[in-house]
């Protein structure tokens, strides 16, 4: 089961490290880094159903997918606050 409740320790520190990791990258390089990060974390999680649930929530179509999800899907969508990173070119 995907945990969408606040769980990250030192979340501000991690967010700062994530933004710092993107500094100086072009937009394509930043997207590539995000893809590698997603794959690393997906490998760490390893549970297919959890990963598919995360994909649905991240896309924002959890309530409109072909495979219906639990009644808590709407609340889980609200728990996720996407942030658009600012890129700087090298």
C-alpha contacts under 8 A as a table, 3 or more apart, distances in Angstrom:
res1	aa1	res2	aa2	distance
1	X	49	X	7.67
1	X	50	X	5.52
2	X	50	X	5.41
2	X	51	X	7.95
2	X	53	X	6.96
2	X	54	X	6.86
3	X	7	X	7.93
4	X	7	X	7.99
4	X	76	X	5.98
4	X	79	X	6.23
4	X	80	X	7.07
5	X	79	X	6.77
8	X	11	X	5.38
10	X	13	X	5.33
10	X	14	X	6.38
11	X	14	X	5.07
11	X	15	X	6.04
12	X	15	X	5.06
12	X	16	X	6.14
13	X	16	X	5.14
13	X	17	X	6.22
14	X	17	X	4.99
14	X	18	X	6.08
15	X	18	X	5.02
15	X	19	X	6.21
16	X	19	X	5.19
16	X	20	X	6.02
17	X	20	X	4.98
17	X	21	X	6.03
18	X	21	X	5.10
18	X	22	X	6.67
19	X	22	X	5.27
19	X	23	X	6.57
19	X	85	X	7.07
20	X	23	X	5.16
22	X	25	X	5.60
22	X	30	X	5.88
22	X	33	X	7.99
22	X	87	X	6.86
23	X	87	X	6.47
23	X	88	X	6.10
24	X	87	X	7.13
24	X	88	X	5.16
24	X	89	X	5.61
24	X	90	X	5.20
25	X	28	X	7.92
25	X	29	X	5.61
25	X	30	X	5.60
25	X	87	X	6.61
25	X	88	X	6.19
25	X	89	X	5.87
25	X	90	X	6.30
26	X	29	X	5.13
26	X	30	X	6.01
26	X	87	X	6.53
26	X	88	X	6.37
26	X	89	X	4.84
26	X	90	X	6.55
27	X	30	X	4.99
27	X	31	X	6.18
27	X	87	X	6.14
27	X	88	X	7.86
27	X	89	X	7.56
28	X	31	X	5.09
28	X	32	X	6.17
29	X	32	X	4.97
29	X	33	X	6.11
30	X	33	X	5.06
30	X	34	X	6.22
30	X	87	X	7.57
31	X	34	X	5.04
31	X	35	X	6.21
32	X	35	X	5.04
32	X	36	X	6.26
33	X	36	X	5.12
33	X	37	X	6.13
34	X	37	X	5.01
34	X	38	X	6.10
35	X	38	X	5.10
35	X	39	X	6.24
36	X	39	X	5.13
36	X	40	X	6.14
37	X	40	X	5.10
37	X	41	X	6.16
38	X	41	X	5.22
38	X	42	X	5.91
39	X	42	X	4.96
39	X	43	X	6.04
40	X	43	X	5.20
40	X	44	X	6.33
41	X	44	X	4.91
41	X	45	X	6.20
42	X	45	X	5.08
42	X	46	X	5.87
42	X	51	X	6.72
43	X	46	X	4.96
45	X	50	X	7.99
45	X	51	X	7.61
46	X	51	X	7.59
47	X	50	X	5.47
47	X	51	X	6.26
48	X	51	X	5.10
48	X	52	X	6.14
49	X	52	X	5.14
49	X	53	X	6.12
50	X	53	X	5.08
50	X	54	X	6.18
51	X	54	X	5.00
51	X	55	X	6.24
52	X	55	X	5.03
52	X	56	X	6.31
53	X	56	X	5.16
53	X	57	X	6.25
53	X	62	X	7.85
54	X	57	X	5.11
54	X	58	X	5.94
55	X	58	X	5.11
55	X	59	X	6.09
56	X	59	X	5.26
56	X	60	X	6.22
56	X	61	X	5.74
56	X	62	X	4.94
56	X	65	X	7.53
57	X	60	X	4.99
57	X	61	X	6.44
57	X	62	X	5.38
57	X	73	X	7.87
57	X	76	X	7.50
57	X	77	X	5.99
58	X	61	X	7.98
58	X	80	X	7.99
59	X	62	X	7.62
60	X	77	X	6.88
61	X	64	X	5.12
61	X	65	X	6.01
62	X	65	X	5.66
62	X	68	X	7.77
62	X	69	X	6.99
62	X	73	X	6.40
62	X	74	X	7.77
62	X	77	X	7.77
63	X	68	X	7.03
63	X	69	X	7.19
63	X	73	X	6.80
63	X	74	X	7.18
64	X	68	X	7.72
65	X	68	X	6.31
69	X	73	X	6.51
70	X	73	X	5.82
71	X	74	X	7.18
72	X	75	X	5.37
72	X	76	X	6.24
73	X	76	X	5.01
73	X	77	X	6.19
74	X	77	X	5.16
74	X	78	X	6.52
75	X	78	X	5.19
75	X	79	X	6.40
76	X	79	X	5.02
76	X	80	X	6.80
77	X	80	X	5.59
78	X	81	X	7.25
